[in-house]
Amino acid sequence: MYSSKENVNILTALLVAHGVRHAVVCPGSRNAPIVHDMDACPLISCYPVTDERSAGFYALGLSLSLQQPVAVCVTSGSALLNLAPAASEAFYQHVLVVFVSADRPAHQIDQLMGQTLPQPDALGRMVRKAVSLPEPKDRAERAYCIRLLNEAFVEMRRGEGGPVHINVPVSEPLFSFDVPQLPDVPAIRLHRSGMSLEANDFLHELSGAERLLVCVGYSADARLRTLMREEMPFPVLSEVFGAGIAHIDEMLLRAGEEWNDYRPDTLIYIGGAFVSKRMKAFLQQAEGARVVLVNADGCVADPTMRCSDIVEAPAAGALDCLIELARQRSSSKSYLRKWQRLAAEVDARIASCSPVFSSFAAVKMLGEAAPDEVLHVANSSSVRLALSLHRTPLFVNRGVNGIEGSLSTAAGYSLAGGRTLCIVGDLSFFYDQNALWNRNLHGNLRILLLNNSGGSIFRMLPGLEQSPACEALVMAQHGTDARGICEQNGVNYRCVRCAEELPEAIGWLLHADGERPFVLEVQTDAAVDERVLREFYNHITR
């Protein structure tokens, strides 16, 4: 029987899954559940050592002898600090030692409780990775616990390898051992060394999957953006490249209850984040699919919460390899055609949409007038409108998704020459207005400012309309326009407030001559913007 502590059982199961067969254990009460599990597990041999400083070096020597990872487990408090000398030696020798420390719950630290000190990161730079596990209370926390452990074990073997530290908070009662078996938890395997022979063999295996789905998240990498223009032998979902199967949010909305028909048996996730929440939900519900991450750092960045493998390789190199391998195989194209039919239906729906004067209408008209232009877009409403309406490549600050700096990023991009089109909302524009306070800017910077007097995206959040704070405080309603800002910075400015003026104004923004940047401010009504967007979603599903 095993401990009743779920984080302890998950730890034990993943120690085994990642090749740990030997553990040096030290006495203590807080670490007793961990030691019990290690002793109960038939695949782990335990060696008792009382002195923690000595125990760390026992584990080091055992790992050197076996050429395998070895764990050493200590109780809470100063016991952990005694592992520091062995950790430093293991770090510089690149020896695979897993330092496991039991801990008190976080709320007890620094509260005059016995055997407590801040244990997370206590070994500092002398370990390659340090994680502190949650005590899971729901599915999300359980997935988080599994991910943290996999991150540590992947890092232990990456490159030349080295020691890691796993801190395990354990709440009382400590001594309940009534779980009959360890949980079945996924161990993430790292396929190392870029495009090595082993990694290529693994990609060759994946390329033959019957329902292979590749998801390419945001990336500014020029090679990947060029590669995305190629015709793919499998469905590739993307948002910002102006290629692949785009308009993902709208496709999944149209698929509705038929989501299951589009689920993959193999999912390869390349690159950064996606904007679409519906897309993330689709990926997280891909039960039974083999999920593989591809990134150059070999890190566990897994929005699906289902990853089983990581290929440590540049995104463009891995995708190029996948394309070539898939072209050499005679796999069925029925899954690809299914996605392509759905994409064609959505494209036709978008093309047939005729919105009234609104932010939506302005973005749609700009896309139709400049179909081949690369766009810089701000976050929130701007990026979502651009993704729904454009098939052109986009740049957007989706690292953390903040509103600050969107205009400055586009302005900086424009300094290298070439026309730079930017779509920005009012809050992002006014927040970042100092982007225009620069004498080095020129007429190649063209800005479409969508001003509906507040953060209109918040109007789409169910339930928020019930709050008295919604409009004045959350949406930050205002009555500001950009005329004064543009005049003080010598920026060409024009404002439109109705549909009749919009086509000529879009033409002015794209084609007028001038030495300084151009700003076209489109002032719309937030309520109309909300209604148009809801009508658009209804139009997609009809």
WOJOQUI-V946905 format. One record per pair of residues at least 4 apart in sequence whose ideal C-beta (glycine too) atoms are under 6 Angstrom apart, sorted by sequence separation. I is the first residue (numbers start at 0). J is the second residue. D is the distance in whole Angstrom. If there is no record, write none. Layout:
I,J,D / I,J,D
This chain:
13,17,6 / 30,34,6 / 31,35,6 / 35,39,6 / 74,78,5 / 82,86,6 / 103,107,4 / 122,126,5 / 136,140,5 / 149,153,6 / 156,160,5 / 194,198,6 / 231,235,5 / 246,250,6 / 254,258,6 / 312,316,5 / 332,336,6 / 356,360,6 / 377,381,4 / 378,382,5 / 380,384,6 / 385,389,5 / 404,408,6 / 423,427,5 / 426,430,6 / 440,444,6 / 451,455,5 / 468,472,4 / 469,473,5 / 470,474,5 / 481,485,6 / 500,504,6 / 506,510,6 / 507,511,5 / 2,7,5 / 14,19,4 / 48,53,6 / 73,78,4 / 89,94,4 / 107,112,4 / 135,140,4 / 218,223,5 / 273,278,5 / 301,306,4 / 312,317,4 / 354,359,5 / 376,381,5 / 423,428,5 / 464,469,6 / 468,473,6 / 471,476,6 / 485,490,4 / 495,500,4 / 523,528,6 / 37,43,5 / 48,54,4 / 73,79,6 / 135,141,4 / 237,243,4 / 354,360,4 / 376,382,5 / 413,419,4 / 463,469,5 / 470,476,5 / 495,501,6 / 1,8,5 / 38,45,5 / 62,69,4 / 89,96,5 / 108,115,5 / 133,140,5 / 310,317,6 / 412,419,5 / 485,492,4 / 37,45,5 / 61,69,5 / 107,115,6 / 155,163,5 / 190,198,5 / 235,243,4 / 236,244,5 / 385,393,6 / 48,57,5 / 108,117,6 / 120,129,5 / 135,144,5 / 292,301,6 / 376,385,5 / 396,405,6 / 495,504,5 / 508,517,6 / 24,34,5 / 133,143,6 / 234,244,6 / 409,419,6 / 482,492,6 / 58,69,5 / 133,144,5 / 190,201,5 / 236,247,5 / 493,504,6 / 508,519,4 / 103,115,5 / 119,131,4 / 132,144,5 / 151,163,4 / 297,309,6 / 396,408,6 / 409,421,4 / 58,71,4 / 227,240,4 / 290,303,5 / 382,395,5 / 151,165,6 / 228,242,5 / 292,306,5 / 297,311,3 / 493,507,6 / 22,37,5 / 132,147,6 / 227,242,4 / 290,305,4 / 504,519,5 / 55,71,6 / 82,98,5 / 102,118,5 / 224,240,6 / 227,243,6 / 290,306,5 / 457,473,5 / 54,71,5 / 130,147,4 / 290,307,6 / 291,308,5 / 292,309,5 / 293,310,5 / 374,391,6 / 376,393,6 / 406,423,6 / 457,474,5 / 100,118,6 / 289,307,6 / 295,313,5 / 405,423,6 / 266,285,6 / 293,312,6 / 372,391,6 / 373,392,5 / 374,393,5 / 375,394,5 / 376,395,5 / 213,233,6 / 215,235,6 / 283,303,6 / 428,448,5 / 454,474,5 / 22,43,6 / 24,45,5 / 79,100,4 / 130,151,5 / 282,303,4 / 283,304,6 / 453,474,4 / 454,475,6 / 51,73,5 / 211,233,5 / 212,234,6 / 213,235,5 / 214,236,5 / 215,237,5 / 217,239,5 / 266,288,5 / 362,384,4 / 366,388,5 / 378,400,5 / 405,427,5 / 453,475,6 / 491,513,5 / 21,44,5 / 22,45,5 / 23,46,5 / 24,47,6 / 128,151,5 / 262,285,5 / 279,302,6 / 366,389,4 / 453,476,4 / 264,288,6 / 265,289,5 / 266,290,5 / 267,291,5 / 268,292,5 / 269,293,5 / 293,317,4 / 378,402,6 / 407,431,6 / 410,434,5 / 419,443,6 / 452,476,6 / 491,515,6 / 7,32,5 / 11,36,4 / 23,48,5 / 263,288,5 / 363,388,5 / 402,427,4 / 406,431,4 / 418,443,5 / 419,444,5 / 420,445,5 / 421,446,5 / 422,447,5 / 423,448,6 / 424,449,5 / 425,450,4 / 452,477,6 / 490,515,6 / 7,33,5 / 25,51,5 / 59,85,5 / 75,101,5 / 128,154,4 / 251,277,5 / 362,388,5 / 489,515,5 / 490,516,5 / 491,517,4 / 492,518,5 / 493,519,5 / 494,520,4 / 495,521,6 / 496,522,5 / 15,42,5 / 51,78,5 / 55,82,4 / 68,95,4 / 69,96,6 / 70,97,4 / 71,98,6 / 72,99,4 / 73,100,5 / 74,101,5 / 75,102,5 / 127,154,5 / 248,275,4 / 403,430,6 / 404,431,6 / 407,434,4 / 4,32,5 / 75,103,6 / 247,275,5 / 377,405,4 / 402,430,6 / 406,434,4 / 426,454,5 / 490,518,6 / 7,36,6 / 11,40,6 / 25,54,5 / 52,81,4 / 56,85,5 / 68,97,6 / 70,99,6 / 248,277,5 / 2,32,4 / 51,81,4 / 55,85,3 / 59,89,5 / 251,281,6 / 410,440,6 / 413,443,5 / 23,54,5 / 247,278,5 / 413,444,4 / 62,94,5 / 2,35,6 / 62,95,6 / 448,481,6 / 485,518,5 / 2,36,5 / 23,57,5 / 62,96,6 / 127,161,4 / 134,168,6 / 153,187,6 / 375,409,4 / 1,36,5 / 23,58,5 / 59,94,6 / 90,125,5 / 128,163,5 / 129,164,4 / 130,165,6 / 131,166,4 / 132,167,5 / 238,273,6 / 86,122,5 / 126,162,5 / 127,163,6 / 153,189,5 / 238,274,6 / 59,96,6 / 126,163,5 / 385,422,6 / 481,518,6 / 1,39,6 / 34,72,6 / 58,96,5 / 76,114,3 / 87,125,4 / 126,164,4 / 149,187,4 / 33,72,5 / 75,114,5 / 79,118,6 / 83,122,6 / 86,125,4 / 145,184,5 / 481,520,5 / 21,61,6 / 86,126,6 / 381,422,5 / 30,72,6 / 79,121,5 / 122,164,5 / 381,423,6 / 381,424,5 / 30,74,4 / 270,314,5 / 380,424,5 / 29,74,5 / 269,314,5 / 29,75,4 / 374,420,5 / 375,421,4 / 376,422,5 / 377,423,4 / 27,74,2 / 119,166,5 / 377,424,6 / 21,69,5 / 22,70,4 / 23,71,4 / 24,72,5 / 25,73,5 / 118,166,5 / 372,420,5 / 19,68,5 / 269,318,6 / 18,68,6 / 377,427,4 / 19,70,5 / 212,263,4 / 218,270,4 / 432,484,5 / 436,488,6 / 210,263,5 / 218,271,6 / 435,488,4 / 210,264,4 / 211,265,5 / 212,266,5 / 213,267,5 / 214,268,5 / 215,269,5 / 216,270,4 / 217,271,4 / 215,270,5 / 216,271,4 / 217,272,6 / 435,490,6 / 208,264,6 / 216,272,5 / 208,265,4 / 216,273,5 / 95,155,6 / 205,265,6 / 445,508,5 / 102,166,5 / 104,168,5 / 95,160,5 / 93,159,4 / 96,162,4 / 97,163,6 / 98,164,5 / 99,165,5 / 100,166,5 / 101,167,5 / 102,168,5 / 104,170,5 / 93,160,5 / 33,101,6 / 93,161,5 / 101,169,6 / 448,518,6 / 450,520,6 / 455,525,5 / 30,101,4 / 90,161,5 / 442,513,4 / 458,529,5 / 29,101,4 / 90,162,6 / 442,514,5 / 444,516,4 / 445,517,5 / 446,518,5 / 447,519,5 / 448,520,4 / 449,521,6 / 450,522,5 / 451,523,5 / 453,525,6 / 89,162,4 / 455,528,5 / 451,525,4 / 380,455,6 / 86,162,6 / 380,456,5 / 440,516,5 / 379,456,5 / 451,528,5 / 365,447,6 / 226,315,5 / 223,314,5 / 250,341,5 / 358,449,4 / 223,315,4 / 226,318,6 / 233,325,6 / 253,345,6 / 222,315,4 / 226,319,6 / 232,325,4 / 232,326,5 / 244,338,5 / 250,345,5 / 249,345,5 / 244,342,5 / 246,345,5 / 234,335,5 / 233,335,6 / 234,338,4 / 189,297,6 / 274,382,6 / 198,310,5 / 198,312,6 / 206,321,6 / 194,312,5 / 202,320,5 / 206,324,4 / 187,306,6 / 193,312,5 / 202,321,6 / 206,325,4 / 188,308,5 / 189,309,5 / 190,310,5 / 191,311,5 / 203,324,5 / 207,328,5 / 185,307,5 / 194,316,5 / 207,330,6 / 210,334,5 / 272,397,5 / 6,132,5 / 6,134,6 / 5,135,5 / 9,144,5 / 13,148,5 / 17,152,4 / 32,169,6 / 368,505,5 / 6,144,5 / 29,169,6 / 157,297,5 / 365,505,6 / 369,509,6 / 32,173,6 / 35,176,6 / 356,497,6 / 364,505,5 / 368,509,6 / 31,173,6 / 356,498,4 / 238,386,5 / 150,299,4 / 241,390,5 / 149,299,6 / 241,391,5 / 241,392,4 / 240,392,6 / 146,299,6 / 239,393,4 / 361,521,4 / 6,167,6 / 142,304,5 / 4,169,6 / 358,523,5 / 357,523,5 / 12,181,4 / 17,186,6 / 11,181,6 / 12,182,6 / 16,186,3 / 357,527,5 / 358,528,5 / 357,528,5 / 3,175,4 / 12,184,5 / 359,531,5 / 8,181,6 / 13,186,6 / 2,176,6 / 3,177,6 / 8,182,6 / 357,531,4 / 3,178,6 / 9,184,5 / 0,176,5 / 0,177,6 / 1,178,4 / 354,531,5 / 217,397,5 / 352,535,6 / 352,538,6 / 348,539,5 / 253,539,5 / 252,539,6 / 253,540,6 / 249,539,5
